[in-house]
Structure formats: C-alpha cells, structure tokens
C-alpha cells in the first residue's frame, strides 16, 4: 500500500491515512523530546547511580546504545517494505502474521498509555514543587496534571508540525542547560576526585548491582524507535524514518553516557552512590547549584517540568497515531480513524487518549493511591517491561520477514544485526523480570498484575484476529 494523502474518511477498500511534510530534523526532535533528556537525568539516571553500579553506570548506557543500534539496523532495513504507519503493529504484522501484529498493537497501546500516565504524575508533582520553591502556595498535584493534560490535548489535536515547533524550543532549552553543566564540570577537571575513571574499571562496572543499573539505562531510551509512527506525515517516508531513528538513538545514547559520566565526575566516584541515595530527587539540582550557581539550579528545576511536558506531548502524538492506525484497521472503534479536515491530525484519537488518561488518573485519586510510590511506579514498571517485549517481537519479525524473502538486503542487516539485538534484548528482559518487584514498588501482587496484563493484551491478537 503506497503512501497517499489523508482524507477525513476512507474510500471503500482503503485505509485512512494522515498527511504532513515532516523532515528528518522535525521527527528527530520529537523523538528525542519524548525520551525526556532532563527528566531522565533527574530520574532514572539518579536511581541507576543509587541502586545500580554507581560510577560504573555510564557503561550501561553504552551497552544499551549498542543493543538498540543492532535493533535499529534490522528495523530500518525493513522500513521500505512496511508502507503503513503503526510502527510495531505494522512490522510484526508483516513479519509474524496478523494475529501477532494485532496483539502487538494492543500491547503497545497498553505499554505506551502507562508511560503517558506516569509522565503526568511527574509533571503534576514537578510543577507543585516548582511553585513552592518560589514561595507559592502548595496545591494538589492532580490540578497541575489536569492543566498539563489539557494543554497537551490542545496541541496534539492540531497540526503535528505545531507540536514539532514547541518541542524543538523546549528540547533545545533543556539540553543546553545540561550540556552547559557537563562541559563546565569537565573543563574544571571534575570535582574533588577529578574526572571519573569508573567507566574504564571492570571492578567499578561490576560493583553493586550492575543489572539494576542496566534496567534504568534501558528505561532512559523508551520511545526512540517511534519515528515509524509518523511515517504518513513524513516528507520522504522510508528515508526520513530510517535517518530519524538512527539519529535519535545515537544522540540520546551519547548524551546520556556523557552526562552520567560528567555528573559522576562532579560528585566523585566514591561519593556518588551515597549522594544519589540520600537525595535522589535533588541530586542533579545540587550538582547544578555547585557548578552553575543559584541561577543554574533554578533553571534545572524549571526545565525538569518543561522536559516532562515535552515528553508527554510526544507520547500523546504517538498514542493518537497508534489509535488512528488500529482504528483504521477495525481493531478499535472505527470513528477514531478520522483525520481532521483542516489540521490533518488524528484528532479523535487525541481526544480518546486524553480521556482514558484522565479517567485513570481520576480513579487513582478517588481510591487514594500515592502518585509517586504507587501510580507512577506501577505504570512505569508495566510500560518498561512491555516496551522491551515490543522490541523483541519486532526483532523476531525482522528475522522472519527476511527469511521468507531476502529482498537483496545484506545478511549483516537482515540476520546478524537483528539476531544479536534480540539476544541482547532477551538478556535485558530477563534482568528486568528478575528485578520486577523493584519496578513494581516491591509489591508481589503488582508484579503479577503487570505480567498478567501484558500477556492478556498480547493474547487479544489471536482472539480478535479470528473475529
């Protein structure tokens, strides 16, 4: 099926499509913004330092980057032959069949929705902390979460290029403040112990809990493959998706590796674990205060909020397009497959995503769940496990697709790279499952619910496929 322009409703026998003129730069910015660089630096990265292998954490980012690049090689080699948006659903459908593809679509919707919900917990609590830091009154986190969700819907309902421009500004701002801190620490020769050498020491790399450190490294990359979701809105779909995916993975991987090394250098190899464990929420701002002064510290707190919002906006765009894609194939209510006559956006999908998210957050508030230790921990745990499963399914589909028909592609791209990538991803999944209680807030019941939910979502594929 070739790329066509969008229509508000599909012609008989065709699938509705979106339209747009996004280039490599625009899509790369949205994907990198979705990875929430500053949010990661102040969240998963600090937790990786505290609970993982401390000064050896940067090697976890290097390892994750290598595994994901192997995944991307096979993923992007298959891109020219998958001429429909839908990302994981479309790839698995083409490689493993309709039932597996449908199950993957539902699994992606569940996993990504959980990630999206978690971002509004971070946004709501982050804005409340920011207001109070400037002497303002305390207010319920859910009030700010609601404001953020409404603004996200306002932008996501409209032309995707508007979202791209907003994300570009926010991304440049947050990355600039982090890199300013990184380079200043390096220029000064590090902190009291000089520049960190932990990344070069096997003893340091394997100290503590390197597996846990790897988990938090993987969490930092969630969403970097999502360029394929914007295929129908890309100027040159095959070329744009391939380049944007590679750029996003490499930029994010190098950024996290360099930043984690710089932060460790600023604190000190022997001190970083204790400092991160003592104040995980405030470690990065404390380092910024030490090296950039009060203005720099205040900026990092403000940028944490904007980083979270930028990530939420990207994930809203991704989820709206997944909704549109699945609805256009009859896997969700068909009315959700309409595109806006003026904006060319999946506006009904955007509204549906916002409504579901708001309902889940409201339910959590009504039954009295703690926003961070329960709602955020549970949803991010489910979303991260589901994400790795999606990558493994996609690697399997690449192997199966090119085994049936090589299409003249080199074996290094159709067999060796995706196979090695899948081995690495399976190892990561095994480590995550062994530490699932940590991701589930140390609750065995929640761990079981997470596994059952993921299995049930994927199992819908064969059930719906027979209808």
Secondary structure, DSSP 8 states (H G I E B T S, - for coil): -------SS--TT--------B-HHHHHHHHHHHT-HHHHHHTHHHHHHHHTTGGGTHHHHHHHHHHHHHHHHHHHHHHTT--SS-THHHHHHHHH-HHHHHHHHHHHHHHHHHHHHHHHHHHHHHHHHHHHHTT-----HHHHHHHHHHHHHHHHTS-HHHHHHHHHHHHHHHHHHHHHHHHHHHHTT-BTTBS--GGG-HHHHTSS-HHHHHHHHHHTTTTTTGGGGGGGGBSSHHHHHHHHHHHHHHHHHHHHHHHHHHHHHHH-TTTHHHHHHH-TTTHHHHHHHHHHHHHHHHHHHHHHHHHHHHHHHHHHHHHHHHHHHHHHTTSS-GGGG---TTT-S-HHHHHHHHHHHHHHHHHHHHTT--IIIIIIHHHHHHHHHHHHHHHHHHHHHHHHHHHH--TT--HIIIIIHHHHHHHHHHHHHHHHHHTHHHHTTS-HHHHHHHHHHHHHHHHHHHHHHT-
